[in-house]
C-alpha cells in the first residue's frame, strides 16, 4: 500500500529537518482555510515560523555556550533602584554597535550594585544581533592561562578567549593573583584589541589606578588599560547592594551571589 499524502509530507519534512513546519503545518492549514489565505500566504507563515524557531534556538545555544552564571536583560534591570547608571549611558554598548565599534567597558563599584548583571545584559543584547559571548571571572582566566603555560597548551587556551565576539571578564581585583597576573592577562587584551571587533566588558571593585598593584606590574597594567580605553570607557557605579536591601531580587537587578 502506498503512503498517504500526509505521511509523505511528514516524512519529507523530517528528512529536510524542518521540525517547526512539520509540527505546525496541519494547524496552519486549518487556519489558512479559516482566514482565506492563499497558498503563498500559507507557505510564508510556515517559513517565518521555521526561521523564527531556528533563530530562537541559536540564541539559546549561544547563551549556554557563553557560560553566564545567570541570564539578565536590560529590560529586567531595575534602573530605579540603581540610579548611578542610566540606560542612556549604555547606549554605545547596545546591540550591533557594541561589536561594530569594538567598544570596551569597565564598570567600577562595590559588590552587589549590578555590575555583572549589566555586562550580561549587554552581552545578551549582542547575542540577539548574532554575536557570540564568553563569561569568565578574572581569577579563572588568569588561572587557566597560567596552567596553559605550564602544560604547553597556551595557544588553544588563548584562542578560546579571543574567538568569542564579546568577552566578559568579571571581578577584576576581588581576589589576589600570582606575580604573573599581568603577563597572563595582557595577551588576551592585546589580541582582542588588535582584532578591532572583539569588545571586552569588565567588572571590578578596584579603581583602575590601583590595577598596577592588583596585577603586580604597573607598566603592563598601564598597557592593558591603554588598549581597553582606546575604544572604551570607565563607568562608576555605587549605591545600595541588591543582596542586602532586596535579598529576594538579587538577580533582578544585581549580581550573582558571592
C-alpha positions in Angstrom: 0.0 0.0 0.0 1.4 3.4 -1.0 1.9 6.1 1.6 -0.9 8.7 2.0 -0.1 12.3 1.2 0.2 13.4 4.8 2.6 10.6 5.5 4.8 11.5 2.5 4.7 15.2 3.6 5.6 14.4 7.2 8.4 12.1 6.2 9.8 14.7 3.7 9.7 17.5 6.3 11.5 15.2 8.7 14.3 14.4 6.2 14.6 18.1 5.4 14.9 18.9 9.1 12.1 21.3 9.0 10.9 20.5 12.5 8.8 23.6 13.2 6.9 23.3 9.8 6.4 19.6 10.5 4.8 20.4 13.9 2.6 23.2 12.6 1.6 22.6 9.0 -1.7 20.9 9.9 -2.8 23.6 12.3 -1.8 26.3 9.9 -3.7 24.6 7.1 -6.9 24.8 9.2 -6.0 28.5 9.9 -5.5 29.1 6.2 -8.9 27.8 5.4 -10.5 29.9 8.2 -8.8 33.1 7.2 -8.8 32.5 3.5 -5.0 32.5 3.0 -3.6 31.9 -0.5 -1.1 29.1 -1.0 1.7 31.6 -0.9 0.5 33.2 2.4 0.2 29.8 3.9 3.7 28.9 2.9 5.0 32.3 4.1 3.5 31.7 7.5 5.2 28.3 7.8 8.6 29.6 6.6 8.5 32.5 9.0 7.8 30.2 11.9 10.6 27.9 10.9 13.1 30.8 10.7 12.0 32.3 14.0 12.3 28.9 15.7 15.8 28.5 14.4 16.8 32.0 15.4 15.5 31.3 18.9 17.3 28.0 19.1 20.5 29.7 18.0 20.2 32.3 20.7 19.5 29.6 23.4 22.6 27.6 22.2 24.8 30.7 22.2 23.7 31.7 25.7 24.5 28.2 27.0 28.0 28.3 25.4 28.6 31.8 27.0 28.5 30.2 30.5 26.7 33.1 32.1 26.1 32.5 35.8 22.6 33.8 35.3 20.7 35.5 32.5 19.8 39.1 32.6 18.2 41.5 30.1 18.3 45.3 30.2 14.5 45.3 30.3 14.7 43.4 33.6 17.4 45.6 35.2 16.0 48.0 37.8 17.4 51.4 36.9 15.0 52.9 39.5 16.9 51.1 42.3 20.4 51.5 40.8 20.4 55.2 39.8 24.1 55.8 39.4 24.0 54.5 35.9 21.4 55.1 33.2 20.2 53.2 30.1 21.3 56.2 28.1 24.9 55.9 29.3 24.9 52.3 28.0 23.6 53.4 24.5 27.0 52.9 22.8 27.1 49.3 24.0 23.7 48.1 22.9 23.2 45.6 20.2 25.2 45.6 17.0 27.0 48.9 17.9 28.9 47.2 20.7 30.6 44.8 18.2 30.8 47.1 15.2 32.8 49.7 17.1 34.7 47.2 19.2 33.9 49.2 22.3 35.2 48.1 25.8 33.5 48.9 29.1 34.8 48.8 32.6 32.2 49.0 35.4 33.7 50.0 38.7 31.9 49.8 42.0 31.3 47.8 45.2 29.8 44.4 45.3 26.1 44.0 44.7 25.3 47.1 42.7 24.6 45.4 39.4 27.9 45.5 37.5 27.8 41.8 36.5 24.1 41.9 35.6 24.6 44.9 33.3 27.5 43.2 31.5 25.5 40.0 31.0 22.5 42.1 29.7 24.8 43.9 27.2 26.3 40.6 26.0 22.9 39.1 25.7 21.7 42.0 23.5 24.8 41.4 21.3 23.9 37.7 21.1 20.4 38.7 19.8 22.2 40.5 16.9 24.2 37.4 16.0 27.3 37.7 18.3 28.8 35.0 20.5 29.9 35.6 24.0 32.0 34.2 26.9 31.8 34.9 30.6 34.7 34.2 32.9 36.0 35.6 36.2 39.4 37.3 36.1 40.6 34.8 38.7 39.6 31.8 36.5 41.0 33.5 33.3 44.4 34.0 34.9 44.4 30.5 36.5 43.5 28.9 33.1 46.3 30.8 31.2 48.8 30.1 33.9 48.0 26.4 33.8 48.1 26.6 30.0 51.7 27.9 30.1 52.8 25.0 32.3 51.1 22.4 30.2 52.1 23.8 26.8 48.5 24.3 25.7 48.8 28.1 25.7 47.6 28.7 22.1 44.4 26.7 22.3 43.5 28.3 25.7 44.2 31.8 24.5 42.2 31.1 21.3 39.1 30.3 23.3 39.3 33.7 24.9 39.9 35.5 21.6 37.3 33.8 19.4 34.0 34.9 21.2 32.7 38.2 19.9 32.1 39.6 23.4 34.2 38.7 26.4 33.1 39.4 30.0 35.9 39.4 32.5 34.2 39.6 35.9 35.5 40.6 39.3 38.9 42.1 38.5 40.7 42.6 41.8 38.2 40.8 44.0 40.8 38.1 44.9 44.6 38.1 44.9 46.6 37.0 41.9 50.0 35.5 41.4 53.0 37.6 40.3 52.5 36.8 36.6 48.9 38.0 36.5 49.6 40.9 34.2 51.6 38.7 31.8 48.7 36.3 31.6 46.0 39.0 31.1 47.9 41.2 28.6 47.8 38.8 25.6 44.0 38.5 25.9 43.5 42.2 25.9 46.1 42.9 23.3 44.9 40.3 20.8 41.3 41.3 21.1 42.3 44.9 20.7 44.2 44.1 17.5 41.1 42.4 16.1 39.2 45.6 16.5 35.8 43.8 16.7 36.2 41.9 19.9 34.8 44.1 22.8 35.5 43.4 26.4 33.2 44.1 29.3 34.8 44.1 32.7 33.7 44.5 36.3 35.9 45.5 39.2 35.7 46.8 42.7 39.1 48.5 42.3 39.8 51.8 40.7 41.8 51.5 37.5 44.6 53.5 39.2 45.1 50.5 41.5 45.4 47.9 38.8 49.2 48.1 38.8 49.2 46.9 42.4 46.4 44.4 41.8 48.2 42.8 38.8 51.7 43.2 40.2 53.0 45.1 37.3 52.3 48.9 36.9 53.8 49.2 33.4 51.9 46.3 31.9 48.7 47.3 33.7 49.0 50.7 32.0 49.4 49.0 28.7 46.3 46.9 29.4 44.3 50.0 30.3 45.6 51.9 27.3 44.2 49.3 24.9 41.0 48.9 26.8 40.3 52.6 26.9 41.3 53.5 23.4 37.9 52.3 22.3 36.2 52.2 25.7 35.4 54.0 28.9 35.1 53.5 32.7 31.7 53.9 34.3 31.4 54.3 38.0 28.6 52.6 40.0 27.7 53.0 43.6 24.6 52.7 45.8 22.9 50.0 47.9 23.6 46.3 47.4 20.7 44.3 46.0 21.6 41.4 48.2 21.3 43.4 51.4 18.4 45.7 50.5 16.5 43.4 48.1 17.6 39.9 49.1 14.9 38.2 47.2 15.7 40.1 44.0 19.5 39.7 43.8 19.4 38.7 40.2 16.6 41.0 39.2 18.9 43.9 39.0 22.0 42.9 40.9 24.8 40.4 40.7 25.3 36.7 41.4 25.8 35.7 45.0 29.4 35.7 46.1 
